[in-house]
Amino acid sequence: MNTHDTAESNSITDHVNYDPNHLLDALIEKLHLKNDAALSRALEVAPPVISKIRHRRLPVGASLLIRMHEVSELSIRELRELMGDRREKFRISDKQFKPKPGAAPGAPAPTGGTPE
């Protein structure tokens, strides 16, 4: 097995172990809340955010993870372990910092509306 195969199998294993529901359920229990709606109020996010995380349509982002830490007083590491994220390091893509092709520096982002 070469290095690429090992990295790919680790990625698959990480995906199988990832379970944001465990994290959300643990927060509900720790904070003595009744349901996801109460959790969304405690975290100050819209209820659909919790639903999308539960159905794996939205990842637990850094800002939400920090908010969970502030509200629960659990460490970031503990929160990550609750959802099955066992990575030691995070890698940020170069693409996150590059402007989109054709965008002028300092120009506002397009709104997606139709031209008049």
C-alpha positions in Angstrom: 0.0 0.0 0.0 1.5 3.4 -1.0 1.2 6.7 0.8 -1.7 7.8 -1.3 -3.7 4.7 -0.5 -3.0 5.1 3.2 -4.2 8.8 3.1 -7.3 7.8 1.1 -8.2 5.0 3.5 -7.7 7.3 6.5 -10.0 9.9 4.9 -12.6 7.2 4.4 -12.3 6.0 8.0 -12.5 9.6 9.3 -15.7 10.1 7.2 -17.3 6.9 8.7 -16.5 8.0 12.3 -17.7 11.6 11.8 -21.0 12.0 13.6 -22.2 15.5 14.3 -25.4 14.1 15.9 -23.3 12.8 18.8 -21.9 16.3 19.4 -25.4 17.9 19.2 -26.9 15.3 21.6 -24.0 15.7 24.0 -24.5 19.5 24.1 -28.3 19.1 24.6 -27.6 16.8 27.6 -24.8 19.0 29.1 -26.8 22.2 28.8 -30.0 20.4 30.1 -32.0 21.4 27.0 -35.1 19.8 25.7 -34.4 19.7 21.9 -32.7 21.1 18.9 -34.8 24.3 19.0 -33.5 25.1 22.5 -30.0 24.3 21.4 -30.3 26.7 18.5 -31.4 29.4 20.9 -28.5 28.7 23.3 -26.0 28.8 20.4 -27.8 31.9 18.9 -28.1 30.3 15.5 -31.2 29.7 13.3 -32.9 26.3 13.9 -32.3 25.2 10.3 -28.5 25.4 11.0 -28.9 22.6 13.6 -31.1 20.6 11.3 -28.6 20.9 8.4 -25.8 19.8 10.6 -27.8 16.8 11.8 -28.6 15.8 8.2 -24.9 16.4 7.2 -25.8 19.1 4.8 -23.7 21.6 6.7 -20.4 21.1 8.5 -19.8 22.3 12.0 -17.8 25.5 11.1 -15.1 27.1 13.2 -17.3 29.9 14.5 -20.0 27.5 15.6 -17.4 25.3 17.3 -16.1 28.3 19.2 -19.7 29.3 20.2 -20.3 25.7 21.4 -17.1 26.0 23.5 -18.2 29.3 25.0 -21.7 28.0 25.9 -20.7 24.6 27.1 -17.2 25.3 28.6 -16.0 22.1 26.8 -12.7 22.5 25.2 -12.5 22.6 21.4 -10.6 19.3 21.5 -13.5 17.7 23.5 -16.1 19.1 21.1 -14.2 17.8 18.1 -13.8 14.4 19.7 -17.6 14.3 20.4 -18.3 14.6 16.7 -15.6 12.1 15.8 -13.0 14.5 14.4 -9.7 13.0 15.5 -7.4 15.0 13.1 -4.3 16.3 14.8 -3.9 19.2 12.3 -6.1 21.3 10.1 -5.1 22.3 6.6 -6.5 25.4 5.0 -6.8 25.4 1.2 -4.9 28.0 -0.8 -8.2 28.6 -2.7 -9.8 30.2 0.4 -7.4 33.1 0.1 -7.3 33.7 -3.6 -9.7 36.1 -5.3 -12.1 34.7 -7.8 -11.0 35.0 -11.5 -12.2 38.2 -13.1 -12.9 39.9 -9.8 -11.3 43.3 -9.5 -9.3 43.9 -6.3 -11.5 45.7 -3.8 -14.6 45.3 -5.9 -17.8 44.3 -4.2 -18.9 40.7 -4.7 -21.7 40.1 -7.2 -25.1 39.8 -5.7 -26.5 37.3 -8.2 -29.2 39.6 -9.4 -30.1 40.3 -13.0 -28.6 43.4 -14.7 -31.0 46.3 -15.3 
